[in-house]
Amino acid sequence: MSDSNGELIRLIEQNHREDGIVATAIPRLHLIRFSRPTERIHGLYEPAFCIVAQGRKRAMLGDQIFEYDRSRFLVISVDVPVAGQIIAATPREPYLCFRLDLDRALLASLFMELGDGFRGGGLGRDRGPEQGLVLSAVTPELLDASLRLLRLLEKPEDAAMLAPLVEREILYRLVCSDQGARLWQIAHGESRLQQINRAIRHLQRDFEKPIAVAELAAEAGMCVSAFHQHFKTITAMSPLQYQKQLRLQEARRLILSAAMDAASAGHRVGYDSASQFSREYSRLFGAPPMRDAARLRAQPAEPAAV
């Protein structure tokens, strides 16, 4: 697959020459480039499929660590707070990646067309929910379809007609991979994954408010014990830990972009105790709020990237 990978590098570099992440003219397709290693970049990853063309990335979900390069693709099945870090990149050979956001409606349409008899990729629809971030080996078929989607960036007159067809093929290749069951869970509203996703949406809407796990379990349509187990399986953290990540990431954003002091930011996101906020902030980001903010302001901006 070396020739195909070389073309993947060329196409990403040709269409994205600056560090960061950019949305392309093709819906849901983003290009990512970094010319140097980064510190940990905290962000909320949304459902997506990613292929690395060059370089290496590390993603930390809870206490789990995932490293991936051009040999393995990444699938994110649910919104999860992740700390990402580029660990191999230089100006001569930058980290290059493309991300295709997963559209649940397109996946549902694909599964409807495939029908109940389809068992591609060892689908295993009766399997329980799995972790929300996973790696799999890149196949020639998946790389070929991804390349054809990127080539359409150079032919905008063809993209409107052909990009949806190629995107559908990429989804089909993913469904036929060992991630078929995970894609099925994304597509179907009553899968365990989507039940947990309803609770995650609730957390995201009201993360600054006190949390009641029983209320989240009811939102998911589960008993408390089953909800807690499935939530931790998918997100690698408890609901309380998930809420804490959302709170601290938002507080960091407020301190950096709104020039808010630490006490006000902590209170805004739901902390009654300034000392508890500072302790938990330091534990996640490695320094107290204002010291962390001063360090980040002195560095080039690093947008969250997959």
C-alpha positions in Angstrom: 0.0 0.0 0.0 3.1 2.3 -0.1 2.1 4.0 -3.4 -1.4 4.6 -2.2 0.0 6.0 1.1 2.3 8.3 -0.9 -0.6 9.7 -2.8 -2.6 10.2 0.4 0.3 12.3 1.8 0.4 14.3 -1.4 -3.3 15.0 -1.5 -3.4 16.1 2.2 -0.4 18.3 1.9 -1.7 19.9 -1.4 -5.0 20.8 0.2 -3.8 21.8 3.7 -0.6 23.7 4.0 -0.9 25.2 7.5 -0.8 23.5 10.9 -4.2 22.7 12.4 -7.5 21.3 11.3 -9.6 22.5 8.4 -13.0 21.6 7.0 -13.0 20.8 3.3 -15.6 21.5 0.7 -16.8 17.9 1.0 -19.3 17.6 3.9 -18.0 15.9 7.0 -14.4 15.7 5.6 -11.6 17.4 7.6 -7.8 17.5 7.0 -5.3 17.7 9.9 -1.7 18.7 9.9 1.0 19.3 12.6 4.6 20.0 11.8 5.9 19.3 15.3 5.1 17.1 18.3 2.5 18.6 20.7 1.7 18.4 24.4 -1.5 16.7 25.3 -4.5 18.5 23.7 -7.7 17.9 25.6 -10.9 17.9 23.6 -14.2 16.2 23.1 -14.0 13.7 20.2 -17.2 13.1 18.2 -18.1 10.0 16.1 -15.6 9.8 13.3 -13.3 7.7 11.1 -9.7 8.7 10.8 -6.8 7.6 8.7 -3.2 8.8 9.4 -1.1 9.3 6.2 2.1 10.3 8.0 3.4 10.6 11.6 2.1 9.1 14.8 -0.6 10.1 17.3 -1.4 9.0 20.9 -4.9 9.3 22.4 -5.7 8.8 26.0 -9.2 7.8 27.0 -9.5 7.4 30.8 -6.5 5.3 31.7 -6.3 3.6 28.3 -3.7 4.6 25.7 -4.1 4.2 22.0 -1.2 4.8 19.5 -1.9 4.9 15.8 -0.1 5.6 12.5 -0.7 4.8 8.9 -1.1 1.1 9.6 -4.2 1.5 11.7 -7.4 3.5 11.4 -9.4 5.0 14.3 -13.1 4.8 14.9 -14.8 7.0 17.5 -18.4 5.8 18.2 -19.6 8.3 20.8 -18.7 11.7 22.2 -15.8 11.1 24.6 -13.3 13.5 26.3 -9.9 12.5 25.1 -6.3 13.8 25.6 -4.6 13.6 22.2 -0.9 14.1 21.5 1.1 14.1 18.3 4.3 12.1 19.0 5.9 11.9 15.6 6.0 15.0 13.3 8.6 17.3 11.8 8.5 20.2 9.3 9.8 17.9 6.6 7.5 15.0 7.5 4.4 16.5 9.3 1.7 14.6 10.9 -1.1 14.2 8.3 -4.5 12.8 8.9 -8.0 12.9 7.4 -11.1 12.6 9.4 -14.6 11.7 8.1 -17.3 12.5 10.6 -19.8 9.6 10.9 -23.3 10.5 10.0 -25.8 8.3 11.8 -28.6 8.8 9.3 -26.3 7.6 6.4 -25.3 4.6 8.4 -28.9 3.7 9.2 -29.8 4.0 5.5 -26.9 1.7 4.6 -27.9 -1.0 7.1 -31.5 -0.8 5.8 -30.3 -1.4 2.3 -28.0 -4.3 3.4 -31.0 -5.9 5.2 -31.2 -8.1 8.3 -29.4 -11.0 6.5 -26.2 -9.1 6.1 -23.5 -10.5 8.4 -20.5 -8.7 7.0 -17.5 -8.1 9.3 -18.8 -10.6 11.8 -21.4 -8.1 12.7 -22.5 -9.7 15.9 -25.4 -7.3 16.6 -26.2 -9.0 19.9 -22.8 -8.1 21.3 -22.9 -5.7 24.2 -21.5 -2.1 24.0 -17.8 -1.7 23.5 -15.4 1.2 24.3 -16.0 4.4 22.3 -12.6 4.5 20.7 -10.9 1.7 18.9 -8.1 0.9 16.3 -8.2 -1.5 13.4 -5.8 -2.4 10.6 -6.1 -0.4 7.4 -7.1 -2.5 4.4 -6.3 -1.8 0.7 -10.0 -1.4 0.0 -10.6 1.1 2.7 -7.5 3.1 1.7 -8.5 3.1 -1.9 -12.0 4.5 -1.2 -10.5 7.1 1.1 -8.1 8.2 -1.7 -10.9 8.5 -4.1 -12.7 10.8 -1.7 -9.6 13.0 -1.4 -9.1 13.1 -5.1 -12.5 14.8 -5.5 -11.1 17.8 -3.7 -9.2 18.5 -6.9 -12.4 18.1 -9.0 -15.1 20.2 -7.3 -17.3 19.9 -10.4 -17.5 16.1 -9.7 -17.6 16.2 -5.9 -21.3 17.1 -5.5 -22.3 14.0 -7.4 -19.6 11.5 -6.5 -18.6 12.3 -2.9 -21.8 10.9 -1.4 -21.2 7.7 -3.4 -17.6 7.4 -2.2 -18.5 8.2 1.4 -21.1 5.5 1.3 -18.5 3.0 0.0 -16.2 4.0 2.9 -19.0 3.3 5.4 -19.6 0.0 3.7 -15.9 -0.9 4.0 -16.1 0.0 7.7 -19.2 -2.1 8.2 -17.4 -5.0 6.5 -14.4 -4.6 8.8 -14.1 -5.9 12.4 -15.8 -2.7 13.5 -19.2 -3.7 11.9 -20.9 -4.2 15.2 -19.8 -0.8 16.4 -21.1 0.9 13.3 -24.4 -0.9 13.7 -24.7 0.4 17.3 -24.1 4.0 16.1 -26.8 3.6 13.5 -29.6 2.1 15.6 -31.4 4.3 18.1 -32.2 1.5 20.6 -28.7 0.0 20.7 -27.0 0.1 24.1 -24.5 2.6 22.6 -27.3 5.0 21.7 -29.0 4.5 25.0 -25.8 5.6 26.7 -25.5 8.4 24.1 -28.8 9.9 25.3 -27.4 10.1 28.8 -24.2 11.7 27.4 -26.2 14.4 25.6 -28.0 15.1 28.9 -24.6 15.5 30.7 -23.4 17.8 27.9 -26.4 20.0 28.2 -26.3 20.3 32.0 -22.7 19.5 33.0 -22.5 22.5 35.4 -25.5 21.1 37.4 -25.3 18.5 40.2 -25.5 15.0 38.7 -28.0 12.3 39.7 -26.8 8.9 38.2 -30.4 7.6 38.7 -31.7 10.4 36.4 -29.1 9.6 33.8 -29.9 5.9 34.0 -33.6 6.7 33.5 -32.7 8.9 30.4 -30.9 5.8 29.0 -33.7 3.5 29.9 -31.6 1.3 32.1 -31.3 0.3 35.8 -28.6 2.1 37.6 -26.2 -0.8 37.9 -26.4 -1.7 34.1 -26.2 2.0 33.2 -23.0 2.5 35.2 -21.4 -0.7 33.8 -22.2 0.2 30.2 -21.3 3.8 30.6 -17.8 2.9 31.9 -17.3 0.3 29.2 -18.0 2.8 26.4 -16.3 5.9 27.8 -13.6 4.3 30.1 -14.8 6.5 33.0 -17.7 6.9 35.3 -20.5 9.4 34.7 -19.0 11.6 37.5 -15.6 11.5 35.9 -17.1 12.3 32.5 -18.9 15.3 34.0 -15.6 16.5 35.6 -13.8 16.3 32.3 -16.5 18.5 30.6 -16.4 21.0 33.5 -12.7 21.3 33.5 -12.3 21.6 29.7 -15.0 24.3 29.7 -13.3 26.2 32.6 -10.0 26.1 30.7 -11.7 27.5 27.6 -13.2 30.3 29.7 -9.9 31.2 31.3 -8.1 31.3 28.0 -10.7 32.8 25.6 -12.8 34.9 27.9 -10.0 36.1 30.2 -11.9 34.8 33.2 -10.2 34.4 36.6 -9.9 30.9 38.0 -12.5 31.3 40.8 -15.1 32.7 38.4 -14.5 30.0 35.8 -14.7 27.3 38.4 -18.0 28.7 39.7 -19.4 29.0 36.2 -18.9 25.3 35.5 -20.4 24.1 38.8 -17.6 24.1 41.4 -18.6 25.5 44.8 -15.1 25.1 46.2 -12.3 27.1 44.6 -9.7 24.8 46.2 -11.3 21.7 44.9 -11.5 23.2 41.4 -7.8 24.1 41.5 -6.8 20.6 42.7 -8.8 18.8 40.0 -7.7 21.3 37.3 -4.1 20.7 38.3 -4.6 16.9 38.3 -6.0 17.0 34.7 -3.8 19.7 33.1 -0.6 19.4 35.1 -0.6 22.9 36.6 -3.0 25.3 38.5 -5.4 27.3 36.4 -3.6 30.6 36.0 -0.2 29.1 35.6 -1.5 26.7 33.0 -3.2 29.6 31.1 0.0 31.7 31.1 1.9 28.7 29.7 -0.6 28.1 27.0 -0.8 31.8 26.0 3.0 31.8 25.6 2.8 28.9 23.1 1.5 28.8 19.5 -2.2 27.9 19.4 -2.9 24.2 19.1 -6.4 23.4 18.0 -7.9 20.1 19.2 -7.2 17.5 16.6 -8.0 13.8 16.0 
